[in-house]
Amino acid sequence: MLNQVCVLTVKVQNIKEGVHFYTNLLDFTVLKQYGENIISLNNNGLPLILEKAEKSDTPSSSTLLFGIQSTNIQEDFRRLQEKGVKIISDEPIPCPPGYYFVVEDNSGNQIEIVEYVNHSLEV
């Protein structure tokens, strides 16, 4: 039965830069390295694989958007901005569950940072 996401793979142009971005800026940790082109990362149980992309595999825009939960979106926005992370908006944006903003890694992959504020929404 297919009912659980077990891993997300993000293709990056440069493994070393990708590891730096995800570990130093987004607080992932390195779990294991599989040769020179694949590295397994983790953030509070979320498995993520960084894989070196072939030039022809690199999309011109992100085709997968994954989210990382924030407990203080204003602080995380400021911290990432100070570290020079490319942020796609001028400030966190309101959305039905709370607030979000989108950042790009050094390969152009987009990551949504979201803080859930409204836990009970009417359907």
C-alpha positions as CSV (number, residue, x, y, z in Angstrom):
1,M,0.0,0.0,0.0
2,L,1.4,3.4,-1.0
3,N,0.4,5.7,1.9
4,Q,3.5,7.4,3.2
5,V,6.2,9.7,1.8
6,C,9.5,8.2,2.7
7,V,12.0,10.7,1.2
8,L,12.3,13.8,-0.9
9,T,15.0,14.2,-3.5
10,V,16.3,17.6,-4.4
11,K,18.6,17.9,-7.5
12,V,21.3,20.5,-7.0
13,Q,24.0,21.8,-9.4
14,N,26.8,21.7,-6.8
15,I,26.7,19.1,-3.9
16,K,29.1,21.1,-1.7
17,E,27.0,24.3,-2.0
18,G,23.8,22.3,-1.6
19,V,25.0,20.7,1.7
20,H,26.1,24.2,2.9
21,F,22.7,25.7,2.1
22,Y,20.6,22.9,3.7
23,T,22.8,22.4,6.8
24,N,24.0,25.9,7.7
25,L,21.0,27.9,6.6
26,L,18.0,25.5,7.0
27,D,19.3,23.4,9.9
28,F,19.3,20.0,8.3
29,T,22.0,17.5,9.4
30,V,24.0,15.1,7.2
31,L,23.1,11.5,7.8
32,K,25.1,9.6,5.2
33,Q,27.0,10.2,2.0
34,Y,26.5,7.8,-0.9
35,G,29.6,8.5,-3.1
36,E,30.3,11.9,-4.4
37,N,26.9,12.8,-5.9
38,I,24.3,11.8,-3.3
39,I,24.0,12.9,0.3
40,S,21.2,12.0,2.8
41,L,20.0,14.8,5.1
42,N,17.5,14.9,8.0
43,N,15.5,17.6,9.8
44,N,13.4,16.4,12.6
45,G,12.5,13.2,10.9
46,L,12.1,14.6,7.4
47,P,14.5,12.7,5.1
48,L,15.9,14.6,2.2
49,I,18.3,13.4,-0.5
50,L,20.6,15.9,-2.3
51,E,21.6,14.6,-5.7
52,K,23.9,16.2,-8.1
53,A,21.9,17.0,-11.2
54,E,23.2,16.6,-14.7
55,K,23.0,19.9,-16.6
56,S,20.1,18.6,-18.7
57,D,18.2,17.6,-15.6
58,T,18.3,21.0,-14.0
59,P,14.9,22.7,-14.4
60,S,14.6,26.4,-15.2
61,S,12.2,26.7,-12.2
62,S,11.4,24.4,-9.3
63,T,9.1,21.5,-10.0
64,L,8.8,20.4,-6.4
65,L,7.9,22.7,-3.6
66,F,8.4,21.3,-0.1
67,G,7.7,23.1,3.2
68,I,9.6,23.5,6.4
69,Q,7.6,24.4,9.5
70,S,8.6,27.5,11.4
71,T,7.6,28.3,15.0
72,N,8.5,32.0,14.6
73,I,8.2,33.1,11.0
74,Q,9.3,36.7,11.5
75,E,12.5,35.6,13.2
76,D,13.3,33.0,10.6
77,F,12.6,35.5,7.8
78,R,15.0,38.0,9.4
79,R,17.7,35.3,10.1
80,L,17.6,33.9,6.5
81,Q,17.6,37.4,5.0
82,E,20.6,38.4,7.1
83,K,22.4,35.2,5.9
84,G,21.8,36.3,2.3
85,V,19.3,33.6,1.4
86,K,17.3,34.5,-1.7
87,I,13.8,35.2,-0.5
88,I,10.9,35.5,-3.0
89,S,8.9,38.0,-1.1
90,D,9.4,41.2,0.9
91,E,7.9,39.7,4.1
92,P,6.0,36.6,5.2
93,I,2.6,36.3,3.4
94,P,-0.7,35.6,5.1
95,C,-2.3,32.3,4.0
96,P,-5.3,30.3,5.4
97,P,-3.2,28.2,7.8
98,G,-1.0,31.1,8.9
99,Y,2.0,32.7,7.2
100,Y,4.6,31.6,4.7
101,F,7.5,32.8,2.5
102,V,9.5,31.0,-0.2
103,V,13.3,30.8,-0.5
104,E,15.5,29.5,-3.2
105,D,18.5,27.3,-2.8
106,N,21.6,27.9,-4.9
107,S,20.2,25.6,-7.7
108,G,16.9,27.5,-7.9
109,N,14.8,24.9,-6.0
110,Q,12.1,26.6,-4.0
111,I,11.4,25.8,-0.4
112,E,8.3,27.1,1.5
113,I,8.8,28.2,5.1
114,V,5.4,28.1,6.8
115,E,4.1,28.9,10.3
116,Y,0.8,27.4,11.2
117,V,-1.2,30.0,13.2
118,N,-4.8,29.1,12.4
119,H,-5.1,25.5,13.5
120,S,-8.9,25.2,13.1
121,L,-10.3,26.2,9.8
122,E,-13.9,25.9,8.7
123,V,-14.5,23.7,5.7
